[in-house]
Amino acid sequence: DRRQRQMCIRDRIWTGDLNVAKEEIDLKNPSTNKKTAGFTDKERKNFSSILKEGFVDVYRHFFPNEKGSYTFWSYRFKKHRESNIGWRLDYFIVSERLLPSIKGCYLRKNVMGSDHCPILLHLKDEL
């Protein structure tokens, strides 16, 4: 039942490369990627269903309409990172009840060394 599910999601932080761009705003070219792995309707629907169970995409919570916020750029095309043609695949997903403990979530786009950039979760001093 719902009460048991709520107990399972208390105080959880799920982070990493989740390999899905949830919304059209989360990739540069959504119209040409509808059938591409990471942006299929099924993947997006499944990801949304997880969030509906009491979780929040922290970056979108703080920046709901921010365009060009990507965390992955393909190595196959040298200019993609330079031109910011990317996908937002890396997330901090938290239990709704943790939101008051969070100051923000930031993408470190200028940190090089990978086809992904680091993301930072800024917690308040006291949880």
C-alpha positions as CSV (number, residue, x, y, z in Angstrom):
1,D,0.0,0.0,0.0
2,R,0.9,3.7,-0.2
3,R,2.1,3.9,3.4
4,Q,4.6,1.1,2.9
5,R,5.9,2.7,-0.2
6,Q,6.3,6.1,1.6
7,M,8.3,4.4,4.3
8,C,10.6,2.9,1.6
9,I,11.4,6.3,0.1
10,R,12.0,8.3,3.3
11,D,15.2,10.3,3.2
12,R,16.6,8.9,-0.1
13,I,19.1,10.5,-2.5
14,W,19.5,8.8,-5.9
15,T,22.2,10.2,-8.0
16,G,24.2,9.5,-11.1
17,D,24.0,9.0,-14.9
18,L,20.4,7.7,-15.2
19,N,20.6,7.6,-19.0
20,V,17.3,9.3,-19.6
21,A,16.4,12.8,-20.6
22,K,13.0,13.3,-18.9
23,E,11.7,16.3,-20.7
24,E,12.2,17.9,-24.1
25,I,14.0,20.8,-22.4
26,D,16.6,18.2,-21.2
27,L,18.2,17.7,-24.7
28,K,19.2,20.0,-27.5
29,N,17.3,18.2,-30.3
30,P,14.3,16.5,-28.9
31,S,12.4,16.2,-32.2
32,T,15.1,14.2,-33.9
33,N,15.7,11.9,-30.9
34,K,12.1,10.6,-30.1
35,K,13.2,7.0,-30.9
36,T,16.8,7.3,-29.5
37,A,17.7,5.3,-26.4
38,G,17.5,7.7,-23.4
39,F,14.5,9.6,-24.8
40,T,11.9,7.1,-25.8
41,D,8.4,7.5,-24.6
42,K,8.6,4.4,-22.5
43,E,11.8,5.5,-20.7
44,R,10.4,8.9,-20.0
45,K,7.1,7.5,-18.8
46,N,8.9,5.1,-16.5
47,F,11.1,7.8,-15.1
48,S,8.1,10.0,-14.5
49,S,6.3,7.2,-12.7
50,I,9.2,6.9,-10.2
51,L,9.1,10.6,-9.5
52,K,5.3,10.4,-8.9
53,E,6.1,8.0,-6.0
54,G,7.4,10.9,-3.9
55,F,10.7,11.9,-5.5
56,V,11.9,15.2,-7.0
57,D,14.4,16.0,-9.7
58,V,16.4,18.6,-7.7
59,Y,17.9,20.5,-10.6
60,R,14.4,21.0,-12.3
61,H,12.9,21.9,-8.9
62,F,15.3,24.9,-8.7
63,F,15.6,25.6,-12.4
64,P,12.3,24.5,-14.0
65,N,12.7,26.4,-17.3
66,E,16.4,26.6,-17.7
67,K,17.4,25.7,-21.3
68,G,20.8,24.4,-22.4
69,S,21.4,22.7,-19.0
70,Y,23.1,19.5,-20.2
71,T,25.4,17.1,-18.4
72,F,26.4,14.9,-21.4
73,W,27.9,15.7,-24.8
74,S,28.8,13.0,-27.3
75,Y,32.5,12.3,-27.9
76,R,31.6,11.2,-31.4
77,F,31.1,14.8,-32.5
78,K,34.0,17.0,-31.4
79,K,32.1,20.3,-31.4
80,H,29.1,19.1,-29.4
81,R,30.4,20.2,-26.0
82,E,31.8,23.5,-27.4
83,S,28.4,24.2,-29.1
84,N,26.4,22.8,-26.1
85,I,24.6,20.2,-28.1
86,G,23.9,17.8,-25.3
87,W,21.6,15.9,-23.0
88,R,20.8,16.2,-19.3
89,L,21.3,12.5,-18.2
90,D,22.8,13.1,-14.7
91,Y,20.5,13.7,-11.7
92,F,20.1,14.2,-8.1
93,I,16.7,12.6,-7.3
94,V,15.6,13.0,-3.7
95,S,12.6,12.2,-1.4
96,E,10.2,15.1,-1.3
97,R,10.7,15.4,2.4
98,L,14.4,16.2,1.9
99,L,13.7,19.3,-0.2
100,P,13.8,21.7,2.7
101,S,17.3,20.5,3.5
102,I,18.6,21.5,0.0
103,K,20.0,24.8,-1.1
104,G,20.5,24.0,-4.7
105,C,21.8,21.8,-7.5
106,Y,24.4,23.0,-9.9
107,L,26.0,21.7,-13.2
108,R,29.8,22.1,-13.4
109,K,29.9,22.4,-17.2
110,N,33.4,23.8,-17.3
111,V,34.9,20.8,-15.6
112,M,36.5,18.7,-18.4
113,G,37.8,15.2,-18.5
114,S,34.7,13.2,-19.4
115,D,31.8,13.3,-21.8
116,H,29.7,14.1,-18.7
117,C,30.1,17.0,-16.3
118,P,29.9,16.8,-12.5
119,I,26.7,17.9,-10.8
120,L,26.7,19.3,-7.3
121,L,24.0,19.0,-4.6
122,H,24.2,21.9,-2.1
123,L,22.8,20.9,1.3
124,K,21.9,23.3,4.1
125,D,24.2,23.3,7.2
126,E,21.6,21.5,9.3
127,L,19.5,18.7,8.0
